[in-house]
Amino acid sequence: KALCQQEGATPFMLLLGAFQVLLARYSGQQDISVGSPVAGRQRGELEELIGFFVNTLVMRARLDSRLSFRGLLRQVRESALGAYAHQDVPFERLVEELHPARDLSRGPLFQVFFALQNAPTAPLRNQALTLRPMEVDSPTLKFELQLTLLDSPEGYQGVLAYNTDLYEAGTAARMVAHFRMLVEALVARPDAPLASVPMLTVPERQQVLVDWNSTASEYPRGSTLPEVFSQVVARFPDKTAVEFADAKLTYRELDARANQLAWHLRGLGVSTDSRVALA
């Protein structure tokens, strides 16, 4: 919130920007469009009316790995303010005007949804009636991914819903952890290039940098490479050694070609410690 005050932005804009950074990392794309709801109650006299005024806005960001998060936040701010200025245009009208390529398996213009609920949710009490919000599990989802956050006295809480045809539970859990890491890192270093900001958790960094790189193995240190290779040729002469496109060489064939090349190089005057250029 302190960073938002510095940049004249809202927590929604900052969290949306961080979510778009996450989506860019996962997808490898730089043009990220996310859907978001807007209450549609711009006038004070609409606040107390019962009815559904909600519209859907499309928040688009173009991410450059050299851009800082502070720079991205300013871009997201301008994009959001532009969207708010035209929030009365129905989403259906937007789709009708833009004529995007339609696919029955996904929604038009965006497939990921983001919402930040910051409206008061205290129970409403009347003389004989008390109303309070109740969470309901829904087995269906309108979008491929849907992140819903709530600004509460304890901090930001939320739910990441996902299409189970596309994502596994473990993937969604990692995505939540990566989002949290990104938000913390981006806020801590808002002027650093986006590409330099980490999203891996400490256990994941240990796994990638240390555990998966623990690949040391014993080998005959007193032998030369040609000697070791000749032993492999003797053990697996007909197994595939090299593949490229549709071509394959067994260890026997590779050994024969290596010998041919060696004799050719010797015929050209190549000997021990000579330098041979490869094109």
Backbone bond lengths (Angstrom), bond angles and torsions (degrees), N, CA, C in turn:
res aa  C-N    CA-C-N  psi(-1)  N-CA   C-N-CA  omega(-1)  CA-C   N-CA-C  phi
1 K - - - 1.469 - - 1.528 110.74 -
2 A 1.353 116.97 -33.04 1.459 119.98 177.51 1.529 110.37 -65.46
3 L 1.335 116.93 -41.52 1.463 120.46 178.12 1.527 110.48 -64.88
4 C 1.318 116.53 -38.25 1.470 120.22 177.67 1.519 111.13 -61.91
5 Q 1.340 116.90 -40.69 1.465 119.93 179.13 1.528 110.78 -64.32
6 Q 1.345 116.46 -37.60 1.464 119.61 178.49 1.528 111.63 -62.84
7 E 1.332 116.03 -37.18 1.467 120.86 -173.86 1.527 113.23 -98.86
8 G 1.328 117.78 1.90 1.459 119.84 -178.65 1.514 112.42 65.41
9 A 1.322 116.46 32.13 1.464 122.29 -178.77 1.520 109.58 -113.77
10 T 1.317 115.12 174.19 1.463 120.89 177.68 1.525 109.31 -109.18
11 P 1.337 118.02 159.42 1.462 119.94 176.19 1.535 112.53 -56.64
12 F 1.328 116.21 -32.73 1.465 119.16 176.38 1.523 110.49 -58.75
13 M 1.329 116.83 -45.92 1.464 120.66 -178.45 1.523 110.97 -63.54
14 L 1.323 116.48 -41.90 1.466 119.40 -178.74 1.527 111.08 -66.45
15 L 1.321 117.19 -46.62 1.466 120.49 -178.26 1.520 110.97 -68.09
16 L 1.330 117.33 -35.01 1.461 120.73 175.43 1.526 110.05 -63.86
17 G 1.345 117.26 -44.66 1.451 120.45 178.96 1.517 111.95 -60.55
18 A 1.329 116.98 -42.31 1.461 120.62 178.16 1.528 110.72 -64.08
19 F 1.327 116.37 -38.90 1.467 120.15 178.66 1.523 110.58 -65.63
20 Q 1.322 117.08 -37.43 1.464 120.19 178.05 1.530 111.30 -68.58
21 V 1.339 117.62 -34.11 1.465 120.40 173.57 1.530 109.83 -62.01
22 L 1.327 115.95 -43.27 1.474 119.92 178.48 1.527 110.91 -60.64
23 L 1.328 116.82 -45.28 1.467 120.45 -179.10 1.524 110.82 -64.80
24 A 1.332 116.82 -36.91 1.461 120.18 177.94 1.520 110.68 -64.84
25 R 1.334 117.02 -40.07 1.465 121.08 178.65 1.526 110.17 -63.98
26 Y 1.313 116.80 -44.45 1.462 120.47 -176.66 1.526 112.12 -70.61
27 S 1.321 116.92 -38.03 1.465 120.65 -172.63 1.519 113.30 -92.39
28 G 1.340 117.14 -20.89 1.455 119.74 -174.98 1.520 112.62 74.62
29 Q 1.327 117.30 13.16 1.461 122.22 179.88 1.528 109.83 -106.18
30 Q 1.317 116.00 156.48 1.460 120.56 -178.71 1.526 113.14 -111.04
31 D 1.317 117.51 -13.23 1.466 121.97 178.99 1.530 107.28 -105.75
32 I 1.330 116.38 103.16 1.463 121.35 -171.27 1.524 110.23 -116.55
33 S 1.324 116.75 122.11 1.467 122.52 176.44 1.525 109.30 -113.86
34 V 1.317 115.62 130.28 1.462 122.38 -177.84 1.524 108.48 -128.27
35 G 1.312 116.50 136.00 1.455 121.01 175.86 1.518 110.93 -84.02
36 S 1.337 115.74 148.27 1.459 119.98 179.92 1.522 109.46 -150.89
37 P 1.337 117.98 142.80 1.466 119.76 -178.92 1.524 111.62 -83.61
38 V 1.309 116.57 153.08 1.457 122.53 173.60 1.524 107.35 -132.03
39 A 1.326 116.96 139.58 1.465 121.15 -171.09 1.527 112.47 -65.40
40 G 1.328 117.66 -31.78 1.465 119.45 179.88 1.515 113.85 75.34
41 R 1.342 116.70 20.59 1.476 120.39 179.55 1.540 108.55 -117.78
42 Q 1.316 115.86 68.65 1.453 120.98 -176.63 1.521 112.88 -74.02
43 R 1.315 117.24 -23.69 1.463 121.69 -176.83 1.527 109.48 -102.03
44 G 1.332 115.08 140.85 1.458 120.35 -176.51 1.520 113.25 -58.37
45 E 1.338 117.07 -35.48 1.471 119.38 -176.92 1.528 112.57 -70.33
46 L 1.359 116.95 -11.09 1.466 119.35 178.35 1.527 112.49 -87.49
47 E 1.337 117.45 -12.71 1.457 120.92 -173.22 1.527 112.23 -60.30
48 E 1.317 116.73 -39.64 1.467 119.59 -174.24 1.519 113.42 -91.91
49 L 1.328 116.90 -3.55 1.463 118.83 -178.34 1.519 111.36 -75.87
50 I 1.305 116.20 141.98 1.464 121.64 173.65 1.524 108.02 -86.87
51 G 1.303 115.92 128.43 1.465 119.49 -179.47 1.520 110.47 159.47
52 F 1.308 115.70 167.52 1.461 121.58 -177.59 1.520 108.71 -105.41
53 F 1.334 115.97 107.87 1.461 121.75 -178.33 1.536 111.92 -108.68
54 V 1.327 116.34 0.37 1.471 120.80 -170.20 1.526 111.68 -64.73
55 N 1.334 115.15 137.42 1.453 122.30 174.07 1.527 107.79 -124.63
56 T 1.327 116.79 165.26 1.461 121.58 179.20 1.522 109.60 -111.35
57 L 1.325 116.39 129.86 1.455 122.67 177.08 1.523 109.71 -108.27
58 V 1.320 116.34 153.23 1.467 121.33 176.31 1.521 107.90 -108.97
59 M 1.339 115.92 117.15 1.462 122.19 179.86 1.529 108.41 -100.28
60 R 1.328 115.89 115.41 1.466 120.92 -175.71 1.521 110.01 -111.67
61 A 1.334 115.93 136.51 1.463 121.36 177.21 1.517 108.95 -135.73
62 R 1.328 114.99 143.13 1.465 121.29 175.11 1.522 107.52 -112.09
63 L 1.324 115.91 113.35 1.450 120.97 -173.13 1.522 110.63 -100.43
64 D 1.308 115.13 136.23 1.454 123.22 175.05 1.520 106.36 -121.31
65 S 1.334 117.12 130.13 1.464 120.43 -176.43 1.521 112.22 -60.38
66 R 1.347 117.10 -22.33 1.464 120.26 179.27 1.533 111.74 -84.30
67 L 1.321 116.43 -12.36 1.461 121.21 -179.02 1.526 109.56 -72.94
68 S 1.331 117.03 145.13 1.459 120.45 173.99 1.522 109.58 -85.13
69 F 1.343 116.00 163.79 1.461 118.54 178.62 1.532 110.09 -68.22
70 R 1.323 116.69 -32.39 1.465 118.80 177.05 1.531 109.82 -62.29
71 G 1.345 116.05 -40.80 1.463 119.82 177.31 1.517 111.48 -66.35
72 L 1.344 117.09 -40.10 1.463 120.07 177.83 1.522 110.80 -65.31
73 L 1.327 116.95 -39.87 1.463 120.65 -179.43 1.529 110.67 -60.78
74 R 1.316 116.83 -38.55 1.472 119.84 177.64 1.531 110.74 -65.91
75 Q 1.342 115.70 -38.43 1.461 119.22 177.70 1.528 110.90 -65.49
76 V 1.339 116.21 -44.34 1.473 120.73 179.22 1.523 110.29 -63.04
77 R 1.326 116.63 -38.56 1.476 120.87 178.26 1.520 110.70 -59.99
78 E 1.331 116.74 -48.28 1.462 119.82 -179.02 1.529 111.05 -64.66
79 S 1.339 116.21 -39.30 1.464 120.40 179.29 1.525 110.86 -64.44
80 A 1.341 116.64 -43.01 1.463 120.64 -178.87 1.523 111.17 -67.34
81 L 1.335 116.88 -43.33 1.469 119.41 179.32 1.521 111.16 -63.04
82 G 1.352 116.37 -37.60 1.460 119.58 176.63 1.514 111.79 -64.73
83 A 1.333 115.41 -38.81 1.469 119.17 178.48 1.530 110.93 -67.67
84 Y 1.340 117.14 -41.49 1.464 120.39 179.49 1.526 111.37 -62.64
85 A 1.341 116.04 -34.38 1.466 119.67 -178.55 1.525 111.69 -66.02
86 H 1.336 116.76 -21.30 1.467 120.82 180.00 1.530 111.38 -121.17
87 Q 1.321 116.67 29.70 1.462 120.00 -173.80 1.520 113.50 -70.15
88 D 1.333 117.16 -12.89 1.463 118.78 179.29 1.527 112.38 -79.65
89 V 1.325 117.56 -12.36 1.470 119.77 178.30 1.524 108.24 -74.46
90 P 1.325 118.28 118.33 1.465 119.85 -178.31 1.525 111.63 -60.94
91 F 1.319 115.15 143.40 1.465 119.95 179.48 1.524 110.65 -57.86
92 E 1.311 117.10 -37.97 1.464 120.79 -179.88 1.526 111.12 -62.03
93 R 1.351 116.42 -36.80 1.472 120.70 178.20 1.540 109.99 -66.68
94 L 1.317 116.16 -38.37 1.463 121.17 178.37 1.524 110.54 -61.57
95 V 1.331 116.47 -46.19 1.465 120.68 178.65 1.525 110.42 -62.17
96 E 1.330 115.68 -40.44 1.464 120.62 -179.25 1.533 111.53 -63.12
97 E 1.335 116.18 -38.08 1.458 120.06 -177.69 1.529 112.15 -77.13
98 L 1.320 117.16 -35.94 1.471 120.61 -174.92 1.524 113.17 -83.52
99 H 1.319 117.95 -23.58 1.467 122.83 179.77 1.541 112.36 51.43
100 P 1.323 118.73 54.85 1.468 118.88 178.32 1.519 110.50 -69.75
101 A 1.333 116.64 158.61 1.465 120.50 175.18 1.524 108.13 -63.29
102 R 1.322 116.14 125.17 1.459 120.42 -175.24 1.510 111.59 -95.60
103 D 1.330 114.58 143.64 1.458 122.83 178.55 1.518 106.53 -139.95
104 L 1.321 116.97 123.46 1.461 120.71 -176.41 1.524 112.91 -65.70
105 S 1.345 117.33 -15.17 1.465 120.18 -177.88 1.529 112.17 -85.81
106 R 1.338 118.27 -7.61 1.470 119.69 -179.37 1.523 109.74 -152.85
107 G 1.328 114.45 160.57 1.454 119.84 -179.65 1.518 111.37 -76.73
108 P 1.331 117.31 158.95 1.469 120.64 179.06 1.524 111.57 -77.59
109 L 1.314 116.58 149.42 1.471 126.47 171.94 1.529 114.33 74.25
110 F 1.294 119.47 -33.22 1.470 120.26 176.96 1.526 109.16 -156.61
111 Q 1.333 114.92 156.45 1.462 121.33 177.40 1.526 112.65 -123.26
112 V 1.341 115.92 -4.31 1.463 121.10 -178.52 1.523 108.82 -121.75
113 F 1.330 116.14 139.33 1.459 122.06 -173.78 1.525 108.97 -121.59
114 F 1.336 116.06 140.31 1.461 121.32 178.90 1.520 109.06 -135.44
115 A 1.330 116.04 134.63 1.466 120.47 179.72 1.519 109.47 -142.47
116 L 1.319 116.05 139.45 1.464 122.21 173.26 1.515 107.30 -120.71
117 Q 1.328 116.40 115.01 1.457 121.60 -179.57 1.523 108.36 -90.59
118 N 1.341 116.52 112.88 1.465 119.62 178.29 1.521 112.47 -123.37
119 A 1.336 116.73 10.24 1.462 120.24 176.70 1.527 108.92 -76.64
120 P 1.320 118.43 147.24 1.477 120.28 179.69 1.524 110.65 -61.64
121 T 1.330 115.31 138.18 1.467 120.35 -177.82 1.525 111.84 -121.47
122 A 1.328 117.28 23.27 1.459 120.21 178.93 1.531 109.89 -66.34
123 P 1.335 117.43 148.08 1.467 119.98 179.15 1.530 111.50 -58.21
124 L 1.325 115.52 140.58 1.464 121.50 177.68 1.528 108.00 -96.49
125 R 1.327 116.54 124.41 1.458 120.72 -176.24 1.529 110.25 -117.25
126 N 1.313 113.64 134.29 1.449 121.88 171.32 1.524 106.76 -120.33
127 Q 1.315 117.60 -176.61 1.470 119.30 -176.86 1.520 111.81 -60.60
128 A 1.327 117.32 -40.25 1.470 119.08 -175.84 1.517 112.46 -123.13
129 L 1.342 116.77 10.90 1.460 118.01 -172.30 1.529 110.20 -145.71
130 T 1.310 115.59 135.94 1.461 121.53 175.46 1.518 108.95 -124.79
131 L 1.340 117.17 127.64 1.464 122.21 178.94 1.527 109.12 -112.75
132 R 1.303 116.90 132.84 1.459 120.33 175.93 1.531 108.70 -143.22
133 P 1.336 117.29 148.08 1.467 120.17 -179.95 1.523 110.99 -68.33
134 M 1.308 115.64 146.59 1.455 120.82 179.42 1.529 108.89 -132.03
135 E 1.313 117.34 129.02 1.447 121.10 179.26 1.532 110.15 -74.67
136 V 1.307 115.39 135.16 1.468 120.84 -179.62 1.521 108.41 -127.85
137 D 1.308 116.15 126.75 1.469 119.82 176.64 1.517 109.51 -75.80
138 S 1.321 116.32 127.77 1.460 120.61 178.98 1.525 109.21 -111.51
139 P 1.335 117.53 128.82 1.469 119.64 -179.26 1.525 113.35 -79.18
140 T 1.324 117.34 -4.24 1.470 120.26 -177.11 1.529 109.74 -118.05
141 L 1.319 115.36 158.95 1.457 121.88 -179.09 1.516 108.56 -142.66
142 K 1.322 116.43 137.90 1.464 120.36 -178.40 1.524 112.37 -83.63
143 F 1.354 116.65 -20.24 1.463 120.13 -173.88 1.528 110.05 -128.14
144 E 1.330 115.82 168.96 1.461 119.33 -178.90 1.527 111.00 -71.55
145 L 1.318 116.69 -36.80 1.466 122.72 176.04 1.518 108.29 -138.48
146 Q 1.325 116.36 142.60 1.465 119.74 179.08 1.523 108.76 -144.60
147 L 1.327 116.08 111.71 1.464 121.32 178.25 1.521 108.57 -104.69
148 T 1.325 116.36 120.54 1.457 122.27 178.99 1.521 108.67 -119.86
149 L 1.337 116.79 121.28 1.461 121.91 -179.74 1.528 110.01 -114.70
150 L 1.323 114.57 154.08 1.464 121.62 -179.79 1.522 108.36 -129.65
151 D 1.327 116.45 128.78 1.457 122.10 176.42 1.517 107.85 -85.96
152 S 1.322 116.69 110.68 1.460 121.63 -176.15 1.528 109.46 -125.10
153 P 1.328 118.37 167.38 1.467 120.03 177.27 1.523 112.97 -59.66
154 E 1.325 117.82 -24.77 1.465 121.49 179.97 1.528 112.03 -86.07
155 G 1.336 117.67 -4.16 1.456 120.41 -177.05 1.516 110.35 121.89
156 Y 1.303 115.46 -166.51 1.463 120.05 179.72 1.522 109.75 -89.85
157 Q 1.313 114.78 124.90 1.456 121.31 177.50 1.523 108.37 -121.61
158 G 1.312 116.48 162.82 1.457 116.44 179.84 1.503 114.54 -178.15
159 V 1.328 113.43 -174.69 1.460 122.18 -177.38 1.518 108.49 -137.39
160 L 1.317 115.98 135.15 1.463 121.22 171.91 1.523 107.61 -106.82
161 A 1.329 116.08 112.68 1.468 121.40 176.87 1.523 108.42 -100.19
162 Y 1.326 116.71 147.76 1.460 119.63 -174.31 1.521 110.63 -147.86
163 N 1.323 114.78 155.58 1.453 122.02 177.33 1.531 108.31 -77.33
164 T 1.321 117.22 116.85 1.462 120.35 -175.35 1.531 112.71 -71.91
165 D 1.334 117.21 -11.12 1.470 119.47 173.06 1.529 111.40 -75.70
166 L 1.342 116.18 -19.60 1.461 120.83 -175.74 1.523 113.09 -110.43
167 Y 1.333 117.75 -31.30 1.461 120.92 -173.62 1.522 110.65 -127.48
168 E 1.318 114.51 146.62 1.459 120.99 172.18 1.528 108.93 -93.90
169 A 1.322 115.41 161.31 1.469 119.77 -178.60 1.522 111.06 -60.08
170 G 1.334 117.30 -38.76 1.460 120.59 -179.98 1.520 111.98 -63.72
171 T 1.333 116.50 -37.12 1.462 120.57 178.13 1.525 110.47 -65.31
172 A 1.318 116.83 -43.95 1.465 120.64 179.78 1.524 111.00 -64.65
173 A 1.333 117.12 -38.85 1.465 120.39 179.04 1.526 110.85 -64.77
174 R 1.336 116.85 -41.16 1.468 120.02 177.24 1.528 110.46 -65.26
175 M 1.334 116.87 -37.13 1.453 120.83 -179.75 1.529 110.33 -62.98
176 V 1.309 117.07 -40.58 1.466 121.14 177.77 1.529 110.23 -62.90
177 A 1.335 116.10 -45.55 1.474 119.96 179.32 1.520 111.08 -63.38
178 H 1.335 117.11 -39.97 1.464 120.50 179.30 1.531 110.91 -67.18
179 F 1.328 116.80 -37.02 1.467 119.71 179.21 1.526 109.84 -63.87
180 R 1.306 116.24 -43.57 1.470 119.74 179.67 1.530 110.82 -63.28
181 M 1.338 116.77 -43.67 1.460 120.54 178.55 1.528 110.75 -62.23
182 L 1.339 116.51 -41.86 1.466 120.31 -179.60 1.524 111.49 -63.37
183 V 1.330 117.15 -45.31 1.458 120.17 -178.83 1.531 109.67 -60.08
184 E 1.317 116.59 -46.06 1.465 120.12 -179.38 1.530 110.93 -62.53
185 A 1.341 116.51 -44.46 1.465 120.53 -177.34 1.530 111.59 -70.16
186 L 1.328 117.33 -40.37 1.466 120.74 -179.18 1.524 111.53 -66.50
187 V 1.319 116.77 -39.18 1.463 120.17 179.43 1.524 110.17 -71.34
188 A 1.338 117.05 -35.57 1.464 120.80 -179.78 1.526 111.70 -70.96
189 R 1.351 116.81 -32.95 1.472 120.95 -177.82 1.528 109.27 -130.66
190 P 1.324 118.81 67.96 1.475 120.52 -174.31 1.521 113.70 -69.24
191 D 1.355 118.28 -17.50 1.464 120.45 -178.32 1.522 113.11 -99.33
192 A 1.335 118.10 0.76 1.461 121.66 179.09 1.531 109.60 -80.47
193 P 1.336 117.90 149.50 1.479 119.66 176.02 1.532 110.13 -58.34
194 L 1.315 116.36 142.48 1.468 120.35 -177.99 1.522 111.71 -57.39
195 A 1.344 116.94 -34.58 1.469 120.16 -177.29 1.516 112.09 -65.00
196 S 1.346 117.50 -22.57 1.465 120.09 -176.13 1.521 113.04 -91.12
197 V 1.318 117.50 -4.79 1.463 120.56 -175.29 1.533 109.33 -85.79
198 P 1.321 118.35 124.33 1.473 120.64 -176.72 1.519 111.86 -78.73
199 M 1.321 115.34 152.19 1.463 119.71 172.85 1.525 111.63 -128.15
200 L 1.348 117.90 -7.14 1.455 120.48 179.49 1.521 110.25 -75.06
201 T 1.316 116.42 142.67 1.455 121.04 174.59 1.529 109.20 -74.93
202 V 1.329 116.75 166.65 1.471 120.87 -179.67 1.528 111.37 -58.57
203 P 1.342 120.57 -46.86 1.472 119.43 177.31 1.530 112.97 -60.73
204 E 1.345 117.50 -36.39 1.462 120.16 179.11 1.525 111.30 -67.76
205 R 1.334 116.75 -39.75 1.467 119.48 177.51 1.526 110.35 -63.81
206 Q 1.323 116.71 -39.70 1.463 120.63 176.67 1.524 110.43 -61.62
207 Q 1.340 115.70 -42.12 1.458 120.30 -178.75 1.520 111.96 -66.33
208 V 1.354 116.94 -45.55 1.462 121.08 -175.82 1.520 111.73 -72.60
209 L 1.342 116.81 -45.49 1.459 120.37 -172.26 1.525 113.68 -85.55
210 V 1.334 117.24 -28.00 1.464 119.97 -174.60 1.531 111.97 -114.57
211 D 1.336 116.38 -60.61 1.468 119.37 -172.41 1.525 112.01 -61.92
212 W 1.321 117.49 -48.00 1.466 120.40 -177.59 1.525 112.41 -73.47
213 N 1.349 116.89 -15.37 1.456 119.93 178.35 1.527 112.26 -97.95
214 S 1.313 116.39 4.84 1.464 119.78 176.08 1.527 108.20 -83.11
215 T 1.335 115.42 74.23 1.469 121.38 -171.70 1.523 112.79 -114.78
216 A 1.338 116.59 16.04 1.466 119.05 179.94 1.523 110.18 -62.74
217 S 1.308 117.75 140.24 1.467 122.44 178.79 1.523 109.21 -144.16
218 E 1.313 114.96 155.32 1.456 120.20 -179.82 1.530 110.17 -76.96
219 Y 1.314 115.81 142.92 1.464 120.90 175.74 1.533 107.71 -151.16
220 P 1.317 117.63 160.02 1.470 120.76 -177.63 1.532 111.63 -68.57
221 R 1.330 115.73 90.52 1.460 120.38 -174.21 1.526 113.11 -65.85
222 G 1.330 117.45 -20.83 1.450 119.59 -179.36 1.517 113.74 -85.64
223 S 1.337 117.52 -3.60 1.463 121.05 -178.02 1.520 110.80 -100.80
224 T 1.306 115.95 156.29 1.461 120.88 174.73 1.522 109.12 -84.82
225 L 1.344 116.00 163.96 1.461 120.25 178.63 1.533 111.84 -60.18
226 P 1.356 119.94 -44.58 1.473 119.07 177.40 1.529 112.68 -59.66
227 E 1.325 117.70 -36.71 1.466 120.22 178.79 1.526 111.38 -65.98
228 V 1.327 115.79 -44.17 1.471 119.50 179.10 1.521 110.13 -64.10
229 F 1.340 116.73 -42.42 1.463 120.27 -179.96 1.527 111.38 -63.32
230 S 1.337 117.52 -39.76 1.465 120.07 179.60 1.526 111.30 -64.17
231 Q 1.338 116.88 -32.35 1.468 120.44 176.71 1.536 110.58 -67.56
232 V 1.329 115.63 -39.53 1.473 119.61 178.24 1.531 109.99 -66.52
233 V 1.335 116.96 -40.24 1.465 120.81 178.28 1.520 110.26 -61.32
234 A 1.330 116.79 -41.03 1.465 120.31 -179.78 1.525 111.66 -66.16
235 R 1.342 117.48 -33.39 1.470 121.39 -177.71 1.528 111.93 -82.60
236 F 1.346 117.67 -38.12 1.470 121.06 -174.16 1.527 110.60 -129.19
237 P 1.327 119.28 58.57 1.474 119.84 -173.99 1.526 114.11 -62.76
238 D 1.330 118.09 -31.57 1.469 120.62 -173.72 1.530 113.34 -104.63
239 K 1.322 117.39 6.62 1.463 119.70 176.35 1.528 110.14 -84.64
240 T 1.321 115.85 150.13 1.463 120.57 -178.50 1.524 110.14 -68.08
241 A 1.336 115.69 128.47 1.461 121.36 179.62 1.525 111.56 -104.06
242 V 1.342 116.55 -38.79 1.462 121.24 -175.23 1.526 109.09 -137.08
243 E 1.343 115.53 137.47 1.458 120.86 174.55 1.523 108.74 -130.26
244 F 1.336 115.47 138.31 1.457 120.83 172.47 1.520 108.21 -150.19
245 A 1.351 115.31 119.30 1.474 120.26 -175.83 1.533 107.93 55.93
246 D 1.346 117.03 -122.79 1.461 119.92 -179.34 1.524 112.88 -95.38
247 A 1.323 117.59 -0.02 1.467 121.06 -176.23 1.525 110.52 -93.29
248 K 1.336 115.52 142.97 1.460 122.15 178.25 1.518 109.63 -137.56
249 L 1.332 115.93 145.12 1.459 121.74 174.76 1.514 108.82 -127.42
250 T 1.334 116.36 133.11 1.461 119.54 172.81 1.528 108.59 -79.31
251 Y 1.326 115.83 171.26 1.464 118.87 177.90 1.530 110.69 -62.45
252 R 1.337 117.59 -36.86 1.462 120.77 178.54 1.534 110.99 -63.03
253 E 1.361 115.90 -44.54 1.460 120.12 -179.87 1.532 111.59 -68.35
254 L 1.321 116.03 -38.99 1.456 119.37 178.63 1.524 111.17 -64.67
255 D 1.340 115.76 -39.45 1.465 120.46 178.38 1.522 110.23 -63.27
256 A 1.347 116.34 -41.82 1.467 119.97 -179.29 1.532 110.61 -64.68
257 R 1.333 116.63 -43.04 1.465 119.51 -179.95 1.530 111.04 -67.68
258 A 1.321 117.02 -37.11 1.459 120.08 177.67 1.521 110.64 -62.90
259 N 1.341 116.20 -40.70 1.471 119.38 178.65 1.533 110.33 -65.31
260 Q 1.333 116.90 -41.26 1.466 119.64 178.19 1.526 111.18 -59.98
261 L 1.321 116.01 -44.74 1.457 119.99 -179.51 1.530 110.63 -65.74
262 A 1.344 115.54 -40.36 1.465 118.85 179.56 1.521 111.58 -60.41
263 W 1.339 117.42 -45.84 1.472 120.53 179.62 1.523 110.74 -65.54
264 H 1.326 117.13 -35.63 1.467 119.98 178.15 1.530 110.51 -64.31
265 L 1.337 116.38 -43.64 1.466 120.33 179.24 1.530 110.86 -64.59
266 R 1.322 116.66 -39.67 1.466 119.41 178.38 1.532 110.41 -63.32
267 G 1.330 115.56 -37.17 1.462 119.05 177.73 1.515 112.82 -64.37
268 L 1.343 115.80 -23.79 1.463 120.32 178.31 1.530 112.04 -89.34
269 G 1.319 115.71 2.99 1.458 119.24 178.15 1.514 115.01 95.04
270 V 1.311 117.70 8.45 1.464 120.92 179.06 1.516 109.12 -75.61
271 S 1.342 116.54 134.05 1.465 121.13 177.75 1.517 108.74 -139.26
272 T 1.328 117.02 -171.45 1.454 121.78 -178.15 1.533 110.94 -55.42
273 D 1.316 115.39 134.47 1.472 124.09 178.42 1.521 113.92 70.93
274 S 1.339 117.17 7.40 1.461 118.45 173.52 1.524 109.90 -73.51
275 R 1.305 115.78 151.30 1.483 119.52 179.28 1.519 109.10 -99.85
276 V 1.339 115.77 130.38 1.460 121.63 -179.43 1.527 107.55 -120.86
277 A 1.313 116.10 125.04 1.471 120.55 179.29 1.530 110.73 -83.63
278 L 1.324 117.50 137.31 1.469 122.58 177.78 1.525 107.97 -111.15
279 A 1.334 115.47 129.01 1.462 120.71 176.22 1.522 107.56 -103.15
